[in-house]
Amino acid sequence: MSARILVVDDEPPIVDVLVYNLERANYEVLVARDGTAALALARQEQPDLIILDLMLPELDGLEVCRALRRECDVPIIMLTARDAEVDRVVGLELGADDYVVKPFSVRELVARVRSVLRRAGPRASDAMPSAALSSALPSAPKTAMRVGDLIVDPARYEASLAGQPLSLTTQEFHLLQTLAQHAGQVLSREQLLGKVWGYDYYGDLRVVDAAVKRLRGKLGGAAPGRDLIATVRGVGYRLLV
């Protein structure tokens, strides 16, 4: 079964180009032209990935991203203007998986779609070869890992801290899993980018910082007053043991 992609943009030429090229790549494509319609369609159709423009009528893309992240972990690729760096950073901190700057290369965007779908796991990658999927995800033990009172269970796709279940997106789970596998070790941003996002990822290191910030917030919600992820300035991050 082909992955289903929701394209959210109010510019007809961009929508037409995206629909044509995504369908050529054997994806099923849905279209919404404003933020309100995007939320309704996402809730109804449960797409495997959303390509989301930030400048939208009714609800802007950041509000749509914020609302979706309260409800689900569907992968989101943002479309942003070249001079909208602040919006890109905010979008990543809200939980977007990637961003593409307008004007963009359609070939690059389709490559990013494939990469994000592979990282998202089996449901979103039904149309992907299993070998490509396994190469994009961090190698994981079949048994649960325990670091102090943190438990990460790759087989069940569950994690908990101090007995409290953690509600993590796919990306956040893989990030925590990778840090737990290397607990006590410093992992550079480049290493985390390769292990969690995949070596075919085209983005920049800010996605790592944004994902760590979101993960810290969720760990802090389960264990207030504790910070389990240490920042090693100029290098990267390590999970405290």
C-alpha positions in Angstrom: 0.0 0.0 0.0 1.3 3.4 -0.9 1.9 6.0 1.8 -0.7 8.7 2.0 0.6 12.3 1.9 -1.4 15.4 2.8 -0.2 18.6 1.0 -1.2 21.8 2.7 -0.6 24.9 0.6 -2.8 27.8 -0.8 -0.7 28.4 -3.9 -2.1 26.4 -6.9 1.1 26.2 -8.9 3.0 24.7 -5.9 0.1 22.3 -5.1 0.0 21.2 -8.8 3.7 20.5 -8.9 3.7 18.6 -5.6 0.7 16.5 -6.5 2.1 15.6 -9.9 5.5 14.6 -8.6 4.4 12.8 -5.5 1.9 10.7 -7.5 4.6 9.9 -10.0 6.6 8.6 -7.0 3.6 6.3 -6.2 2.2 8.2 -3.2 -1.4 8.8 -2.6 -1.9 12.6 -2.3 -4.5 14.6 -0.4 -4.8 18.4 -0.6 -5.9 21.1 1.8 -5.7 24.8 1.0 -6.0 26.4 4.5 -5.2 25.5 8.0 -8.7 24.7 9.2 -9.2 22.3 6.3 -5.8 20.7 6.9 -6.7 19.9 10.5 -10.0 18.4 9.5 -8.5 16.3 6.7 -5.6 15.1 8.9 -8.0 14.0 11.6 -10.3 12.3 9.1 -7.8 10.6 6.8 -4.8 10.1 9.1 -2.1 10.6 6.5 1.3 9.1 6.8 3.1 12.4 6.3 2.1 16.1 5.9 3.8 18.7 3.8 2.8 21.9 5.5 3.2 25.5 4.3 3.6 28.0 7.1 1.8 30.9 5.4 -1.9 29.7 5.2 -5.3 31.3 5.4 -7.4 30.9 8.6 -4.8 29.0 10.7 -1.2 29.4 9.9 1.2 26.4 9.6 2.6 26.8 13.1 -0.8 26.7 14.7 -1.6 23.6 12.6 1.6 22.0 13.6 1.0 22.8 17.3 -2.5 21.3 17.2 -1.4 18.2 15.4 1.4 17.5 17.9 -1.1 17.6 20.7 -3.0 14.8 19.0 -0.5 12.6 17.1 3.0 12.1 15.8 2.4 12.2 12.1 5.6 13.3 10.3 5.5 16.9 9.2 7.7 18.6 6.6 7.4 22.4 6.7 7.6 24.6 3.6 9.0 28.0 4.6 10.1 31.2 3.0 13.8 31.8 2.6 13.9 34.7 5.1 11.7 32.9 7.7 14.4 31.4 9.9 12.6 32.2 13.1 9.5 30.3 11.9 11.7 27.4 10.9 13.2 27.2 14.4 9.8 27.5 16.1 8.4 24.9 13.8 11.1 22.4 14.7 10.6 23.1 18.4 6.9 22.4 17.9 7.8 19.0 16.5 8.1 19.3 12.7 10.4 16.6 11.4 12.1 18.6 8.6 11.7 21.8 6.6 12.2 22.8 3.0 12.9 26.4 1.9 11.0 28.0 -1.0 11.8 28.0 -3.9 12.7 24.3 -3.5 13.9 21.5 -5.7 11.1 19.0 -6.3 13.6 16.2 -6.5 15.1 17.2 -3.1 11.6 17.4 -1.5 10.6 13.9 -2.7 13.9 12.6 -1.4 13.2 14.2 2.0 9.7 12.6 1.9 11.2 9.2 1.4 13.7 9.8 4.2 11.2 11.0 6.7 8.8 8.1 5.9 11.6 5.6 6.4 12.4 7.1 9.8 8.8 7.1 10.8 8.5 3.3 10.8 6.6 0.5 9.2 3.1 2.1 9.0 4.4 5.1 7.1 6.7 3.1 5.0 4.5 0.4 3.6 5.7 1.3 0.1 9.4 1.2 1.1 11.7 -1.8 0.8 12.3 -3.4 4.2 16.1 -3.1 3.7 15.8 0.6 3.2 13.7 0.9 6.3 16.0 -1.1 8.5 19.0 0.9 7.3 17.4 4.2 8.3 16.5 3.3 11.8 19.0 2.9 14.7 19.9 -0.7 15.4 18.0 -1.7 18.6 18.2 -4.5 21.1 15.0 -6.6 21.3 14.9 -6.3 25.1 14.1 -3.3 27.2 17.0 -1.0 28.2 17.1 0.4 31.8 19.1 3.5 32.7 18.4 4.3 36.4 14.6 4.7 36.5 14.4 5.3 32.8 13.1 2.3 30.8 13.2 2.2 26.9 11.5 -0.8 25.4 12.1 -1.0 21.6 10.0 -4.1 21.1 6.9 -2.5 22.6 7.8 1.0 21.4 7.3 2.3 24.9 9.3 4.4 27.4 8.8 5.4 31.0 10.6 7.5 33.6 10.1 7.0 37.3 7.2 4.8 36.5 5.5 7.4 34.4 4.8 6.5 30.7 6.3 8.9 28.2 4.3 10.1 25.3 6.9 10.4 22.5 6.8 11.0 18.8 8.6 8.5 16.6 11.5 10.8 16.2 11.7 11.5 20.0 11.6 7.8 20.8 14.5 7.0 18.4 16.5 9.9 19.9 15.9 8.6 23.5 16.6 5.1 22.4 20.0 6.2 20.8 21.0 8.2 23.9 20.0 5.2 26.2 22.1 2.8 24.1 25.1 5.1 24.6 24.2 6.2 28.2 27.1 8.2 29.8 28.8 8.8 26.4 28.9 12.1 24.6 27.3 11.9 21.2 27.9 14.8 18.8 25.1 16.4 16.9 26.5 14.9 13.7 26.4 11.4 15.3 22.9 11.9 16.5 21.8 13.2 13.1 23.3 10.1 11.4 21.9 7.6 13.9 18.4 9.0 14.4 17.7 10.9 11.2 19.7 8.8 8.8 22.7 9.4 6.7 20.5 10.4 3.8 19.1 13.3 5.8 19.6 16.7 4.1 18.8 19.0 6.9 21.0 20.9 9.4 22.0 20.4 13.0 19.2 22.6 14.4 16.8 19.7 14.1 18.9 17.8 16.7 18.8 20.7 19.1 15.1 21.2 18.7 14.4 17.5 19.2 16.5 17.3 22.3 14.7 20.4 23.7 11.3 18.7 23.1 12.6 15.4 24.7 13.9 17.2 27.7 10.6 18.8 28.2 8.8 15.5 28.2 11.3 13.9 30.5 11.0 16.9 32.8 7.3 16.5 32.9 7.6 12.9 34.2 10.4 13.8 36.7 10.2 17.5 37.6 13.4 19.1 38.6 15.6 16.5 36.9 17.6 17.0 33.6 18.7 13.7 32.3 20.3 15.0 29.1 23.5 16.9 29.6 24.7 19.4 27.0 28.4 19.3 26.3 29.1 22.7 24.9 30.5 22.7 21.4 30.2 18.9 21.1 26.8 17.4 21.7 24.7 15.6 24.3 24.8 12.6 26.7 22.3 10.8 28.8 23.2 10.9 32.4 23.5 7.7 34.3 
